[in-house]
Amino acid sequence: MYGAQKFYYVYILASGRNGTLYVGFTSNLPQRIYEHKHHLTPGFTSRYGICKLVYFERFTDVHQAIQHEKRLKEWKRNWKKDLIEKYNPGWRDLYDELHALQ
C-alpha cells in the first residue's frame, strides 16, 4: 500500500508590503511558517521580522521544488514583487489559509 502524496513548498515571506523578502523551501508549510512567525529559528527572518506569508507554490517532486527555490533566490527583487502581486495583489498574509493543506 502506498502512503499519502507528499508535497513540497517554495514560499516567499515579507516583512510587510514592499518590505524585505525571504524565499524558502519546506515539506511542511504550516509548521515552517509557524516557526517563522514565532521566531523559533534564529537567523535572517527572525532578525528582520520577516514572517508574513505572501506567496507559495506546491510541488510533488522534491527536485523540482529545490530547483525552483534556487531560481527564485536568483531573481531580481522586482521580479519577485511582480510574482507576489500577480497572485496576491493585496500582499495578504496567507498563513490563515494553510489549514486547507493539512
C-alpha positions as CSV (number, residue, x, y, z in Angstrom):
1,M,0.0,0.0,0.0
2,Y,1.2,3.5,-0.9
3,G,1.4,6.3,1.6
4,A,-0.2,9.7,1.2
5,Q,1.1,12.0,-1.5
6,K,4.0,14.1,-0.2
7,F,4.1,17.8,-1.2
8,Y,7.0,20.3,-1.2
9,Y,6.6,24.1,-1.0
10,V,8.5,27.1,-2.2
11,Y,7.4,30.2,-0.4
12,I,8.0,33.9,-0.1
13,L,7.8,35.8,3.2
14,A,7.8,39.5,3.5
15,S,8.2,41.9,6.5
16,G,5.4,43.9,5.0
17,R,4.1,45.3,1.7
18,N,7.2,46.0,-0.4
19,G,9.4,45.1,2.6
20,T,12.3,42.7,3.0
21,L,11.7,39.4,1.2
22,Y,12.8,35.8,2.0
23,V,12.5,32.7,-0.2
24,G,12.3,29.3,1.4
25,F,11.6,25.6,0.8
26,T,9.9,23.1,3.1
27,S,7.8,19.9,3.1
28,N,5.6,21.2,5.9
29,L,4.5,24.7,5.1
30,P,2.1,25.3,8.0
31,Q,4.7,24.2,10.6
32,R,7.5,26.1,8.9
33,I,5.6,29.4,8.7
34,Y,4.6,28.9,12.4
35,E,8.3,28.7,13.2
36,H,9.0,31.9,11.3
37,K,6.1,33.7,12.9
38,H,7.2,32.7,16.4
39,H,10.9,33.3,15.8
40,L,11.8,29.7,16.7
41,T,14.7,29.5,14.4
42,P,17.4,32.2,14.7
43,G,18.6,33.8,11.5
44,F,17.6,36.3,8.8
45,T,13.8,36.1,9.2
46,S,13.9,36.5,12.9
47,R,16.4,39.3,12.8
48,Y,14.4,41.3,10.3
49,G,10.9,40.4,11.4
50,I,10.0,38.6,8.1
51,C,7.0,36.4,8.9
52,K,4.2,37.3,6.5
53,L,3.5,34.5,4.0
54,V,2.7,36.3,0.7
55,Y,3.3,33.6,-1.9
56,F,3.7,29.8,-2.1
57,E,3.8,27.1,-4.7
58,R,3.2,23.4,-4.2
59,F,5.3,20.6,-5.9
60,T,5.1,16.8,-5.9
61,D,8.8,16.5,-6.9
62,V,11.3,17.5,-4.4
63,H,14.0,18.2,-7.0
64,Q,11.7,20.5,-9.0
65,A,10.9,22.4,-5.8
66,I,14.5,22.8,-4.8
67,Q,15.4,23.9,-8.3
68,H,12.6,26.5,-8.3
69,E,13.7,27.8,-4.9
70,K,17.2,28.3,-6.2
71,R,15.8,30.1,-9.3
72,L,13.6,32.4,-7.2
73,K,16.5,33.3,-5.0
74,E,18.4,34.5,-8.1
75,W,15.6,36.6,-9.3
76,K,15.7,40.4,-9.1
77,R,13.6,41.9,-6.3
78,N,11.2,43.5,-8.8
79,W,10.5,40.1,-10.4
80,K,9.6,38.6,-7.0
81,K,7.4,41.6,-6.3
82,D,5.6,41.2,-9.6
83,L,5.1,37.5,-8.9
84,I,3.6,38.2,-5.5
85,E,1.4,41.0,-6.9
86,K,0.1,38.7,-9.7
87,Y,-1.3,36.2,-7.2
88,N,-1.6,38.2,-4.1
89,P,-2.1,41.9,-5.1
90,G,-3.0,43.0,-1.5
91,W,0.0,41.3,0.0
92,R,-2.3,39.4,2.4
93,D,-0.8,37.1,4.9
94,L,-1.8,33.7,3.6
95,Y,-0.9,31.8,6.8
96,D,-4.5,31.5,8.0
97,E,-5.4,29.8,4.7
98,L,-2.9,27.0,5.2
99,H,-5.4,24.8,7.2
100,A,-6.6,23.6,3.8
101,L,-3.2,22.0,3.2
102,Q,-3.5,19.7,6.1
